[in-house]
Amino acid sequence: MPREAALQGRSAAKFHPAALTRVIVVLLWTLVWGAVLFGAAGRLDWARGWIYFGVSLFSLAVNSVVVFWKNPELVAERWKRRKPTKPLDKVFMVLYVPTVIALPLVAGLDAVRFRWSPLPFETVWPGVALQLLAIPPMAWAMATNPYLEPTVRIQHDRGHKVITTGPYAVVRHPMYVGGILALLGAPLVLGSAWAFAPTGFAVLLFVFRTAFEDRTLCEELAGYKEYAQRTRFRLVPGLW
């Protein structure tokens, strides 16, 4: 019976209408991002652009497979319509979305169309390495944490508990570690030094959100303060 119930839970999560909606939204967002990138470049025969786009799609595919396979309940919850979040988190989203749109715009204009600050092709490989290194912490976090919503809130409706296993035994916010690594790899792959401007701002926004979310959890989630004393670092072991 437990196995049967688990399989039923997996099936329900897999075919949850909110999950299908979210998949469509993510694919559309990826296509828009690619359209901005190649539109700014003014051409489609741009190897670095396709390398970046391909690795990004690979990352999306790996994370999707992991979350459907290992943590199907997260599919139904994370991909529902978002619940109310903290006001400061709304500020983060207002700033973050245009920043990640500015990244492909600046990269395409710089690396291909105007060549303000082009980087040598050799920077593609460390950039791809950073993108690939971003996959494990993100996939592991999604496989481990059933409360991994995209908003900052205490999920009283779901019996929110502190997760201390998996990547959360190393740092308190592994999902953001992956996001930051992927962002840092983008300018290197795309070959634009100017693209580090929106990338750097996006990384600062992640650091701000990490600090804000950590404070919220310490103040409002039972057991999180004790967990933070055991797992000392938020993003970078030995540093912060």
C-alpha positions as CSV (number, residue, x, y, z in Angstrom):
1,M,0.0,0.0,0.0
2,P,2.7,2.6,0.8
3,R,4.3,1.9,-2.6
4,E,1.0,2.2,-4.4
5,A,0.2,5.5,-2.6
6,A,3.7,6.8,-3.6
7,L,3.1,5.9,-7.2
8,Q,-0.3,7.6,-7.2
9,G,1.3,10.7,-5.6
10,R,4.0,10.7,-8.4
11,S,1.3,10.4,-11.1
12,A,-0.8,13.2,-9.5
13,A,2.1,15.5,-9.3
14,K,3.3,14.7,-12.8
15,F,0.0,15.6,-14.4
16,H,-1.0,18.4,-12.1
17,P,-2.5,21.3,-14.2
18,A,-0.3,23.8,-12.4
19,A,2.8,21.8,-13.3
20,L,1.8,21.8,-17.0
21,T,1.2,25.5,-16.9
22,R,4.6,26.1,-15.3
23,V,6.4,24.0,-17.9
24,I,4.8,26.1,-20.6
25,V,5.7,29.3,-18.8
26,V,9.4,28.2,-18.4
27,L,9.6,27.2,-22.1
28,L,8.1,30.5,-23.2
29,W,10.5,32.4,-20.9
30,T,13.4,30.5,-22.4
31,L,12.3,31.3,-25.9
32,V,11.9,34.9,-25.1
33,W,15.4,35.0,-23.5
34,G,16.8,33.4,-26.6
35,A,14.9,35.8,-28.9
36,V,16.3,38.8,-27.0
37,L,19.8,37.3,-27.2
38,F,19.9,36.6,-30.9
39,G,17.8,39.7,-31.7
40,A,20.4,41.9,-30.0
41,A,23.2,40.0,-31.8
42,G,21.4,40.6,-35.1
43,R,22.2,37.1,-36.4
44,L,21.5,33.4,-35.8
45,D,24.9,32.0,-36.9
46,W,26.5,32.8,-33.5
47,A,28.2,29.7,-32.0
48,R,28.6,31.2,-28.5
49,G,25.0,32.0,-28.4
50,W,23.9,28.5,-29.3
51,I,26.4,27.0,-26.9
52,Y,25.0,29.0,-24.0
53,F,21.4,28.3,-25.1
54,G,22.1,24.6,-25.4
55,V,23.7,24.3,-22.0
56,S,20.9,26.3,-20.5
57,L,18.3,23.9,-22.0
58,F,20.4,20.9,-20.7
59,S,20.3,22.4,-17.2
60,L,16.6,22.9,-17.4
61,A,16.0,19.3,-18.6
62,V,18.2,17.8,-15.8
63,N,16.5,19.8,-13.1
64,S,13.0,19.0,-14.5
65,V,13.8,15.2,-14.6
66,V,15.2,15.3,-11.1
67,V,12.3,17.1,-9.5
68,F,9.7,14.9,-11.2
69,W,11.5,11.8,-10.2
70,K,12.8,12.5,-6.7
71,N,10.4,15.1,-5.3
72,P,7.1,15.0,-7.3
73,E,5.1,16.7,-4.5
74,L,7.2,19.8,-5.1
75,V,5.9,19.9,-8.7
76,A,2.3,20.4,-7.6
77,E,3.2,22.9,-4.9
78,R,6.0,25.0,-6.4
79,W,4.2,25.3,-9.7
80,K,0.9,26.4,-8.3
81,R,-0.2,30.0,-8.5
82,R,2.2,31.8,-6.1
83,K,1.0,32.5,-2.6
84,P,1.4,36.0,-0.9
85,T,5.1,36.8,-0.3
86,K,7.0,39.3,1.8
87,P,7.0,42.9,0.5
88,L,10.9,42.9,0.2
89,D,10.6,39.8,-1.9
90,K,8.3,41.6,-4.3
91,V,11.0,44.3,-4.6
92,F,13.5,41.6,-5.5
93,M,11.3,40.3,-8.3
94,V,10.7,43.8,-9.7
95,L,14.4,44.3,-10.0
96,Y,15.5,40.8,-10.9
97,V,13.3,40.2,-13.9
98,P,14.5,43.2,-16.0
99,T,18.1,42.5,-14.9
100,V,18.1,39.0,-16.4
101,I,16.5,40.4,-19.5
102,A,19.2,43.0,-19.7
103,L,21.9,40.2,-19.6
104,P,21.2,38.7,-23.1
105,L,20.5,42.2,-24.5
106,V,23.8,43.6,-23.4
107,A,25.7,40.4,-24.4
108,G,24.3,40.3,-27.9
109,L,24.9,43.9,-28.6
110,D,28.4,43.8,-27.1
111,A,29.8,40.5,-28.3
112,V,28.4,40.5,-31.9
113,R,26.8,43.7,-33.1
114,F,29.1,46.4,-31.7
115,R,32.0,44.5,-30.0
116,W,32.5,47.0,-27.2
117,S,34.4,44.5,-25.0
118,P,34.6,41.1,-26.7
119,L,36.2,38.2,-24.7
120,P,38.3,35.6,-26.5
121,F,36.6,32.3,-27.4
122,E,38.7,30.5,-24.8
123,T,36.5,31.9,-22.1
124,V,33.6,29.7,-23.3
125,W,35.0,26.7,-21.5
126,P,35.2,28.1,-18.0
127,G,31.8,29.7,-18.6
128,V,30.3,26.3,-19.5
129,A,32.1,24.7,-16.5
130,L,30.3,27.3,-14.2
131,Q,27.0,26.5,-15.9
132,L,27.5,22.8,-15.4
133,L,28.6,23.3,-11.8
134,A,25.4,25.2,-11.2
135,I,23.3,22.1,-11.9
136,P,24.2,19.8,-8.9
137,P,23.3,22.2,-6.1
138,M,20.0,23.2,-7.8
139,A,19.0,19.7,-8.7
140,W,20.0,18.4,-5.3
141,A,18.0,21.1,-3.5
142,M,14.9,20.4,-5.6
143,A,15.3,16.7,-4.9
144,T,15.6,17.2,-1.1
145,N,13.4,20.1,-0.1
146,P,9.6,19.8,-0.5
147,Y,9.1,23.4,0.6
148,L,11.2,25.0,-2.1
149,E,8.8,27.6,-3.3
150,P,9.8,30.6,-5.5
151,T,8.6,33.0,-2.9
152,V,9.7,33.9,0.6
153,R,7.0,32.9,3.0
154,I,6.5,30.5,5.9
155,Q,4.3,27.7,4.5
156,H,2.0,27.2,7.5
157,D,-0.6,25.6,5.1
158,R,1.9,22.8,4.4
159,G,3.4,22.2,7.8
160,H,6.7,23.9,6.9
161,K,9.7,22.3,8.5
162,V,13.4,22.9,8.4
163,I,15.3,20.8,5.9
164,T,18.8,19.9,7.2
165,T,19.9,17.0,4.9
166,G,21.5,16.9,1.4
167,P,23.0,20.2,0.3
168,Y,21.4,21.9,3.3
169,A,24.0,20.2,5.5
170,V,26.6,22.2,3.6
171,V,25.0,25.6,3.0
172,R,21.6,27.0,4.0
173,H,20.6,28.2,0.5
174,P,22.0,25.8,-2.2
175,M,19.5,26.8,-4.8
176,Y,20.9,30.3,-4.9
177,V,24.4,28.9,-5.1
178,G,23.4,27.3,-8.4
179,G,21.7,30.4,-9.6
180,I,24.8,32.5,-8.9
181,L,27.1,30.1,-10.6
182,A,25.0,30.0,-13.7
183,L,24.9,33.8,-13.8
184,L,28.6,34.1,-13.5
185,G,29.1,31.7,-16.4
186,A,26.9,33.6,-18.9
187,P,29.2,36.5,-19.8
188,L,32.2,34.1,-20.3
189,V,30.2,31.8,-22.6
190,L,28.7,34.7,-24.5
191,G,32.0,36.6,-24.8
192,S,30.9,40.0,-23.3
193,A,32.8,41.8,-20.5
194,W,30.0,44.3,-20.4
195,A,27.5,41.5,-19.6
196,F,29.2,41.3,-16.2
197,A,27.3,44.5,-15.3
198,P,23.8,43.0,-15.2
199,T,25.2,39.8,-14.0
200,G,26.9,41.4,-11.1
201,F,23.7,43.3,-10.2
202,A,21.7,40.1,-10.3
203,V,24.3,38.4,-8.0
204,L,24.0,41.2,-5.5
205,L,20.2,40.8,-5.7
206,F,20.6,37.1,-4.8
207,V,22.9,38.0,-1.9
208,F,20.3,40.5,-0.7
209,R,17.5,37.9,-1.0
210,T,19.5,35.3,0.8
211,A,20.1,37.6,3.8
212,F,16.5,38.7,3.8
213,E,15.1,35.1,3.5
214,D,17.6,33.8,6.1
215,R,16.5,36.5,8.6
216,T,12.8,35.7,7.9
217,L,13.3,32.0,8.5
218,C,15.3,32.6,11.7
219,E,12.5,34.8,13.1
220,E,9.5,32.8,11.9
221,L,10.3,29.2,11.2
222,A,10.6,26.9,14.3
223,G,14.0,25.2,14.5
224,Y,15.7,27.3,11.8
225,K,17.8,29.4,14.3
226,E,19.2,26.2,15.8
227,Y,19.9,24.8,12.3
228,A,21.7,28.0,11.3
229,Q,24.0,27.6,14.3
230,R,24.9,24.1,13.1
231,T,25.1,24.9,9.3
232,R,26.9,28.2,9.6
233,F,27.2,29.4,6.0
234,R,24.5,30.7,3.8
235,L,26.1,30.5,0.3
236,V,29.9,30.0,0.4
237,P,31.4,27.5,2.9
238,G,34.1,29.2,5.0
239,L,33.1,32.7,3.8
240,W,29.4,33.6,4.2
